[in-house]
Amino acid sequence: MSVGHGKLSGPAHGSYEVQNPGPAFLGRMRGNMQRENREKTENKMGVMPVNRLLISMSLPMMISMLVQALYNIVDSIFVAQIDEYALRAVSLAFPIQSLMIALSAGTAVGINAFLSKTLGEKEFQKANTIAVNGIFIEALSYLLFVMIGIFVSGPFYASQSSIPQVREYGRTYLTICCVASIGIFMQTTFERLLQSTGKTIYAMITQGVGACINLILDPILIFGLLGAPRMGVAGAALATVAGQIVAAVLAAIFNVTKNKELKLSFRGFRPNGGLILRIYQVGIPSIIMQAIGSVMTYGMNLILEAFGTAQTVFGVYFKLQSFVFMPVFGLNNGMVPIIAYNYGAGNRERVLKTMKSSIIYAVCIMFLGILIMEIFPGQLIGFFNPTPELLEQGIPALRTICLSFCFAGYCIVVGSTFQALGNGIYSMCVSIARQLCVLLPVAYLFSLSGNVNMIWWAFPIAELASVGMSTFFLARIYKKIIRHIGENAGGDALTAAR
């Protein structure tokens, strides 16, 4: 070995001489060792390289949500084998099911963001109390949908369709989905608790297991296989809720056995009004934002009723687009706790890098979705046992609506950033403007032309408006909050901004 001047040299014959390390080399080594020690002793959301962290947290959720999208589509494919009215009935249930998801997932967003920020501030006992109160309010939300299933299902279908068979199929399907919806509320809650501490792999497992249960039971209960009774759309509903309940139980077990940062216990529990209010400060805008989607879907179904099969086309589109949107939502689920944690820890650089990387990944996913829908629209609709009329209306619908995807990817990530930073009201304003102030009015005006293909252009137009509003609010929140993160010891950016 020869002594050099602080660098590694590589002789021509391929051996390497270890030379005298200089101060810069020793500094890098010391920094690497300190970083490795921090990754071992601190929460990975505060120290792991952002891109690696984002992928490691998001990828399991993206996979699990793709599985969910798969079983949603397979569910409709099986139902379509009964007849088109059965498929239409299941599609028309979407506004209520979307409302159910809005309440469960929106509340969970509030729990997740508040919990991740609290963990970032190292207040572990408070985090446990937040988690238990979150479970409590999700249980109350379930009781609301029991009432909806019993008393609202019939009138809901009567308002959307004059076809008796559609009404009967729909009332049966929706009643079962609502009355047995405890699974979706508890599954969402326990999975978000796992996500808030970075344990997304377990959330992926629970969603995957739930999806597999649904996929297995669907043909058995719908068509009466293996000795089971032939139950039709009722079987589809039972398969769905069974998968959700199994996933909820498994997620609860993972929280008790694997989630060491939280210790869930209801011993001596009393609801904490202050914490519940804080959860809903972030959660209610998210709930409203997603519930607006239910209003939009219901309104579109009313507009499309005059065009017959167009209602079924709209339902098929929503099933197919979930394959594109679900991975982006999985990306968001990984992104939100990272941003919230580093917001609480006062690390502005990591917040910005997480947001920028997420936007890039989301837009790329959406662009891939555009390519698929533009090139293979007929093949995609072909999975649903289509009539010639369904194919004729469906192909131009998919090719037009998918033009909005890239804009939507950007807006979804920016909106979730608002929520992670405790400003979900911005997301709510954008969603209201896009769906109620632009999409529905434009769709109605285009419907007056009598050409159903004109209606689908309302989607790209609405997303363009959404991009403008989202960018405006992003600039505003950067000025007020993001650029002030880490300016004081507690990392309270909002206080610093004031």
Secondary structure, DSSP 8 states (H G I E B T S, - for coil): ----SSS-B--TTS--B-----HHHHHHHHHHHHHHHHHHHS-HHHHS-HHHHHHHHHHHHHHHHHHHHHHHHHHHHHHHTT-HHHHHHHHHTHHHHHHHHHHHHHHHHHHHHHHHHHHHTT-HHHHHHHHHHHHHHHHHHHHHHHHHHHHTHHHHHHTT---HHHHHHHHHHHHHHHHTTHHHHHHHHHHHHHHHTT-HHHHHHHHHHHHHHHHHHHHHHHHT-TT----THHHHHHHHHHHHHHHHHHHHHHHHHT-TT-----TT----HHHHHHHHHHHHHHHHHHHHHHHHHHHHHHHHGGGTTHHHHHHHHHHHHHHHHHHHHHHHHHHHHHHHHHHHTT-HHHHHHHHHHHHHHHHHHHHHHHHHHHH-HHHHHGGG---HHHHHHHHHHHHHHGGGHHHHHHHHHHHHHHHHTT-HHHHHHHHHIIIIIIIHHHHHHHHTTT-HHHHTTHHHHHHHHHHHHHHHHHHHHHHHTGGGTTSSTT--HHHHH-
